[in-house]
């Protein structure tokens, strides 16, 4: 509906964000997957929810607004890896590239994250009670032994065994 967006679309550019109508987002996803759109500008949430491989992924800016914290926070390592994971997907491409554009003072942090010198910690503890309650309601967990077994399948369990103080 936006004329400027239409002009960009016919030049191979597209955009994708949660503020768009579902049918418009779906059209953009289909056109990118088909190769009609060559450059797709999108929010980080696209990397989590839609399987759209790309040759190159660029993260411009590493701060996200966190409503629960009431301010901005840095993009975490899992988000960066998930976004970069769209580049060079096996079966779609033979190689991929990831570019991150951030403030100079944060460069060392992101280089360390991406070279795995910083261990990835589980965030599951923050929502453990809700997830365990859901499993109880579903009948998957009916006693303490089953609860312990269910938890043993999680990455939280793995990290707690390796580093219980974190």
C-alpha positions as CSV (number, residue, x, y, z in Angstrom):
1,X,0.0,0.0,0.0
2,X,2.9,2.3,0.6
3,X,4.2,3.7,-2.8
4,X,7.8,4.0,-1.5
5,X,7.7,0.4,-0.4
6,X,6.3,-0.7,-3.8
7,X,9.2,1.1,-5.6
8,X,11.8,-0.6,-3.4
9,X,10.1,-4.0,-3.9
10,X,10.4,-3.8,-7.7
11,X,14.1,-3.0,-7.2
12,X,14.6,-6.2,-5.1
13,X,14.3,-4.7,-1.6
14,X,11.8,-5.6,1.1
15,X,11.1,-5.1,4.7
16,X,9.6,-7.3,7.4
17,X,8.4,-6.4,10.9
18,X,5.7,-7.2,13.4
19,X,3.8,-4.0,12.5
20,X,2.9,-5.3,9.1
21,X,-0.2,-7.1,8.2
22,X,0.2,-10.9,8.3
23,X,-0.6,-11.2,4.6
24,X,2.1,-8.6,3.8
25,X,4.7,-10.4,5.9
26,X,3.8,-13.7,4.3
27,X,4.2,-12.2,0.8
28,X,7.6,-10.7,1.7
29,X,8.7,-14.0,3.1
30,X,7.6,-15.8,0.0
31,X,9.2,-13.3,-2.4
32,X,12.5,-13.4,-0.4
33,X,12.5,-17.2,-0.4
34,X,11.8,-17.2,-4.2
35,X,14.7,-14.8,-4.8
36,X,12.5,-11.9,-6.0
37,X,13.6,-9.8,-3.1
38,X,17.4,-9.8,-2.8
39,X,17.8,-7.6,0.3
40,X,15.4,-8.0,3.2
41,X,15.5,-5.5,6.1
42,X,13.9,-6.9,9.2
43,X,13.7,-7.0,12.9
44,X,15.6,-9.6,15.0
45,X,12.4,-11.5,15.6
46,X,12.4,-12.8,12.0
47,X,15.5,-14.9,12.8
48,X,13.6,-16.7,15.6
49,X,10.2,-17.3,13.9
50,X,10.7,-17.8,10.2
51,X,13.0,-20.2,8.3
52,X,14.5,-17.8,5.7
53,X,18.1,-18.6,4.9
54,X,20.3,-15.9,3.4
55,X,23.9,-15.6,2.1
56,X,24.8,-12.6,4.2
57,X,23.2,-11.3,7.5
58,X,24.0,-7.8,8.8
59,X,23.1,-6.8,12.4
60,X,23.0,-3.0,12.5
61,X,23.0,-2.0,16.1
62,X,23.2,-4.3,19.2
63,X,20.7,-2.7,21.5
64,X,17.1,-3.7,21.9
65,X,14.4,-2.1,24.0
66,X,13.3,-4.4,26.9
67,X,9.9,-3.3,28.2
68,X,10.3,-5.4,31.4
69,X,13.6,-3.6,32.3
70,X,12.2,-0.2,31.1
71,X,15.2,0.5,28.9
72,X,17.7,-0.8,26.4
73,X,19.7,-3.9,26.7
74,X,22.5,-5.4,24.6
75,X,21.6,-8.1,22.1
76,X,22.6,-11.5,23.7
77,X,24.8,-14.1,22.3
78,X,21.9,-16.5,21.6
79,X,20.2,-13.8,19.5
80,X,23.4,-13.0,17.6
81,X,24.0,-16.7,16.9
82,X,20.4,-17.3,15.9
83,X,20.5,-14.3,13.5
84,X,23.9,-15.3,12.1
85,X,22.6,-18.8,11.7
86,X,20.5,-17.6,8.8
87,X,23.6,-17.1,6.8
88,X,25.0,-19.9,4.6
89,X,22.6,-22.6,5.7
90,X,23.5,-26.1,4.5
91,X,21.3,-27.1,1.6
92,X,20.8,-23.5,0.5
93,X,24.3,-22.1,0.2
94,X,27.9,-23.2,0.4
95,X,29.1,-20.3,2.6
96,X,27.6,-17.5,4.5
97,X,28.7,-14.2,6.0
98,X,27.7,-12.4,9.2
99,X,28.4,-8.7,9.9
100,X,27.8,-7.0,13.2
101,X,27.8,-3.2,13.5
102,X,28.1,-2.0,17.1
103,X,29.7,0.6,19.2
104,X,33.5,0.4,19.4
105,X,33.4,-0.1,23.2
106,X,31.2,-3.3,22.7
107,X,33.3,-4.8,20.0
108,X,35.4,-6.9,22.3
109,X,32.3,-8.3,24.0
110,X,30.8,-9.5,20.7
111,X,34.1,-10.8,19.3
112,X,34.4,-12.9,22.5
113,X,30.8,-14.1,22.2
114,X,31.2,-15.2,18.6
115,X,34.5,-16.9,19.2
116,X,33.0,-18.9,22.1
117,X,35.3,-17.6,24.7
118,X,32.2,-16.7,26.7
119,X,30.1,-19.7,27.7
120,X,26.4,-19.6,26.8
121,X,24.3,-19.7,29.9
122,X,20.7,-21.0,30.1
123,X,18.0,-18.5,30.8
124,X,15.5,-21.3,31.4
125,X,15.6,-20.6,35.2
126,X,13.6,-17.4,34.6
127,X,10.6,-19.3,33.4
128,X,11.2,-22.7,35.0
129,X,8.1,-22.6,37.2
130,X,5.8,-21.8,34.3
131,X,7.2,-24.5,32.1
132,X,7.1,-27.1,34.9
133,X,3.5,-26.2,35.7
134,X,2.6,-26.6,32.1
135,X,4.2,-30.1,32.1
136,X,2.3,-31.0,35.2
137,X,-1.0,-29.9,33.7
138,X,-0.3,-31.9,30.5
139,X,0.4,-34.9,32.6
140,X,4.0,-35.2,31.4
141,X,5.3,-34.7,34.9
142,X,3.3,-36.4,37.7
143,X,5.9,-36.8,40.5
144,X,9.3,-35.5,41.7
145,X,11.3,-38.2,39.9
146,X,9.6,-37.4,36.6
147,X,10.2,-33.7,37.3
148,X,13.9,-34.3,37.8
149,X,14.1,-36.4,34.7
150,X,12.3,-33.7,32.7
151,X,14.7,-31.1,33.9
152,X,17.7,-33.3,33.1
153,X,16.8,-33.0,29.4
154,X,17.4,-29.2,29.5
155,X,20.4,-27.1,28.8
156,X,19.9,-25.5,32.2
157,X,20.7,-28.9,33.8
158,X,23.8,-29.3,31.6
159,X,25.1,-25.8,32.6
160,X,24.2,-26.3,36.3
161,X,26.3,-29.5,36.4
162,X,29.3,-27.6,34.7
163,X,28.9,-24.3,36.6
164,X,26.5,-24.5,39.5
165,X,27.3,-21.0,40.8
166,X,26.1,-19.1,37.8
